[in-house]
Structure formats: structure tokens, C-alpha cells
Amino acid sequence: MDMLVLGMEVSLIGMGVVIVALGILFMLTRSMSKVLINHKNRSEKGIEEVSKSLATTIEEPSQLDKEEQISSEIIVAIATAVASTINSRSTYRIRTIKRIDYDLSPSWSRLGRTE
């Protein structure tokens, strides 16, 4: 009978430890998600402000040929990339943006973009 009681005690202590550990992990992940959401919202506000200021200063190119004109989607993509790097602590910097004449992507990727 002693072994049965000892086995039950060990089982209950083990389950208690597991429940407490899971509770601590739950609280840690919950607090980390709140911190990350607040950080994400702050960075998105900064990106929106920079994008709005860039959007007001960008004008349509008038002196470029039709072949060399950059579409508005590409301008927006470049502006958001610049805005996201302004507000981040990354070690990477965008120095130049070059248009590539050839496409290195696979044929299935190019086909998906043209459809």
C-alpha cells in the first residue's frame, strides 16, 4: 500500500510541475506577443508617415522615354523599402537600385506574374 501512495504522490507532483511550467510558458509568450505587437505598430506608423511624405514629393517622370519610365508600383515598392530601413536597426543599407534587363526567376514564376 505504501508503494501505491508513493506512486500517486510522485504522479501528482510531476503533473503539478508540468502545469506550473506550462503556465509560466503561456505567460511569457503572451507578454512577448504584446511587446512585439506594440513594436510592430510603432514601426508601421513611422513607415506610413515616411511613405506619405515621400508620396507628396514624388512626381511623374517627364523627361524619360516610355521604355525607361518606372511604374508607380515600383516607386511605391522602393519607397516602402527605404522607409522600412529608416526605422529598423538593420545593418543593411540600400545604396543603389539597378534595373536588371534579364530575369533570373524560373519560368513558372514568370508565367504566374504574366497571368
N, C-alpha and C positions, 0 to 999 in steps of 0.2 A: 504494500500500500504506500510505503514511503517513496518508492521509485515513481509511482503514478503521480503523486503530489509534486515531487521534484520536477518531473517532466512537464506537468501543467504550468508550474511556476516559470520554468525556462521558456516555454512557449509563449506565455503571456508577456514576459519581459522582452522577448525578441520581437513580438508583434508591436509592443509599445514603442520600442526603439525605432522600428521601421515607420510607424505612424508619425512619430515626432520628427524624424528625418525628412519624411515626405512633406510635412507641414512647413518645415524650415525652407526646403527647396521651393515650395509653392510661393511662400512669401518673398523669397529672393527673386524669383522670376517675375513676380508681379511688380515688385519695386523697380527692377531693371527695365521692364517694359514701359513703366510710367516715365522713367528718366529718359529713355530713348525716344518716346513719343514727344516729350517736351523739347528735346534737342532737335528732332526732325521738324517740328512745327516752327521753331526759331529759324532754322536754315531755309525752310521753304518761304518764309516771309521775306528773308533777305534776298532770295533768288527772285521773287516776284517784284520786289522794289527795283532791283537792278535791271530786270527784264523790261519793266515799264519805262525806266529811264532810257534804256537802250532803244526801245521801240519808238520813242519820240524823236530820237536823234538819227535814226536810220532813214535814209531817203532812197528812193529808187535810183539805180544807176542809169544815167542818161548818156554817157559817152561811150559805153561799152557796146560792142557788136552784139547781135542777138545770140550768137554762139557762145560768147563769153559771159553772158549775164548769169548771175546766180539767182536761183529761185528764192522766193520768200521763205519756203520751208527750210532751206539750207541756212539762210540768215538767222532764222529763229533757233535752229539747232546749234549754230555756232554761238549765238548769244547766250543760250542756256548753259552751254558747256563752259563758257567764260564765267558766267555768273555762279555756277556751281563750284568752280575752282577758286573764285574770290572768297567765298565763305567757308571753304574747307581748309583743313590743316594738312593737306596732302603735300608730298614732296615733289610731285609732278607739276610742271608748268607747260602751258601751251605757248610755244614760241612762234611757230608758223603753221599755217593751214595751207596745204597744197592740194590742188585738184589732180587726181590721178586719171590719166587717159584710159588706162586699161583696167579691167575688172578682175580681181583675183578670186572672187567668190565662186563657188561651184555653180554648175549650170542649173541645178534645181532651185537654188536661191535666186538667181537672176530671173528665172521663169516665174517664180512666185511674186516677184516685185512688179513684173510687167502685166500681170493679170489684174 
